[in-house]
Amino acid sequence: MAMPSTSSSGPLDKFKGKIIGHPILMTAFQQVLDLIEEPADVEVAAVIGPTGAGKSTLVARVKQAVLKQNLTAMQADIGLVPVIAVDAPAPELGNFNWREMYLRILVALKEPACDWQIALKEMPSGKAGVTRLASLNHLELKARVESAFRHRGVKVLLIDEAQHLGKMASGRRLQDQTDILKSLAKITGTFVVLVGTYDLIPLLQLNGQVARRFASIHLPRYQCDRPDEWHNFQTVIRSLESGILLPAQPDLVRSAEMLYRGSAGCVGILKSWLTAAYSRVLRSDGNELSNNVLKATCLPTLSIRKIIEEIGAGEDHWARSHAEDKELDRLLGLSKFQPAAPAPLVPPARRTVPVGMRKPTRDPVGLEVAAA
């Protein structure tokens, strides 16, 4: 049995750190940056896509871009934190826990008190005292987050795994989630970006106010029945292939159909799969990444089937949410609307001079008066 190679971590870590700026990712990335730059009336953006589509990579790229845009300001003010990224905690008891969320945000802000998990709090005696940060209730933590956002100049809050926000016991509480997000954005002036799976869609369709203040961005998988997307998927394979350094350079595009089948067209799943395969070759001191290695490290067929079924349901939901709706014209009254001919352009009326006031004329002056 071959011993694990101690020198394999370097090439593998380099491959894991490789970020592919493929077309679908870059389109969503630019849409997010455009909203951050000019949100208009939008306060929250929701990036929605299947598992493994590259959502976490998108979060990293947006964070890096915002930091770069604010580099000069950060050099002038070392306390400035223009963007933070956190993962929404998965609920343990059925409902999303905002206390845990606020704690994660404070830790991401690198608030000094968070290092020791302590905080100043007014004690029953009326004097300030020290208490554990985790002992504060969610309203106290919410106030600290809002204050920290204002004082640290947080412009963008990125929330990954945001589908966890929808894990609530009732529709009433689901409405509370959007109200909290809107309140945080409005009070602090921070633009909130939610990044999650298709389970986020119902959160964006609660009422008209949410529909107006929340923008949705699709980060889909690649679909093999669309020639341009199939070509782009092969380009992604080539890009990932270039990061696999072995004595026998792999030609993974020749196995594109197998790679598509095992990743469901999702770049994140594809990269995780190739990482596992590359790691196996390095640990065994192998020379090539063969199809046998790919088959041995692929997700089980039942897992892929479950993923693609969930993706299909999510894509259908997204399509229905953004499809043309003939009933909409009836609701608006447009089905019976007969537009009138445009009104003729009427030139502006000439200004009349009030009675008793001279019209503006040039009076003779100087030699003109004498000659008269």
Number of C-alpha atoms within 10 A of each C-alpha: 4 8 8 13 13 9 11 17 13 9 17 19 12 11 21 14 10 13 15 18 15 15 15 19 21 15 14 19 22 12 16 23 14 11 18 22 11 10 16 9 11 19 24 26 23 25 28 26 26 25 22 22 25 23 26 18 17 22 23 13 17 22 18 12 15 18 17 13 11 15 14 10 15 16 10 9 12 9 13 19 22 23 25 20 19 20 17 25 20 18 16 9 9 10 17 22 19 20 19 16 20 22 21 18 24 22 16 15 23 13 15 12 14 18 9 10 15 16 17 12 16 11 11 8 7 8 8 11 12 11 15 14 19 15 13 16 11 17 12 14 22 21 13 16 20 19 14 18 27 15 13 17 19 20 21 23 21 23 24 22 20 24 23 20 24 22 20 19 11 10 12 10 15 19 18 12 19 21 14 13 16 20 14 20 21 12 12 18 17 23 24 23 27 27 27 25 26 22 19 23 21 13 20 20 14 15 10 10 12 19 14 13 17 22 20 20 17 19 23 24 24 22 16 17 8 9 10 11 17 18 13 17 26 19 16 19 24 16 16 21 18 13 17 20 17 16 10 12 14 18 14 19 16 11 14 16 15 16 25 21 17 23 25 23 23 24 27 20 21 22 23 16 20 24 19 16 21 26 22 19 19 22 16 14 16 15 14 17 24 18 15 9 16 20 15 13 19 22 15 11 11 9 12 16 15 11 16 19 12 17 20 13 12 21 18 13 16 17 11 11 13 9 9 10 10 10 11 11 13 12 9 10 10 13 12 9 10 7 7 6 6 6 6 6 6 6 6 6 6 6 6 7 10 8 6 6 7 8 9 7 6 6 7 11 8 7 8 9 9 8 7 6
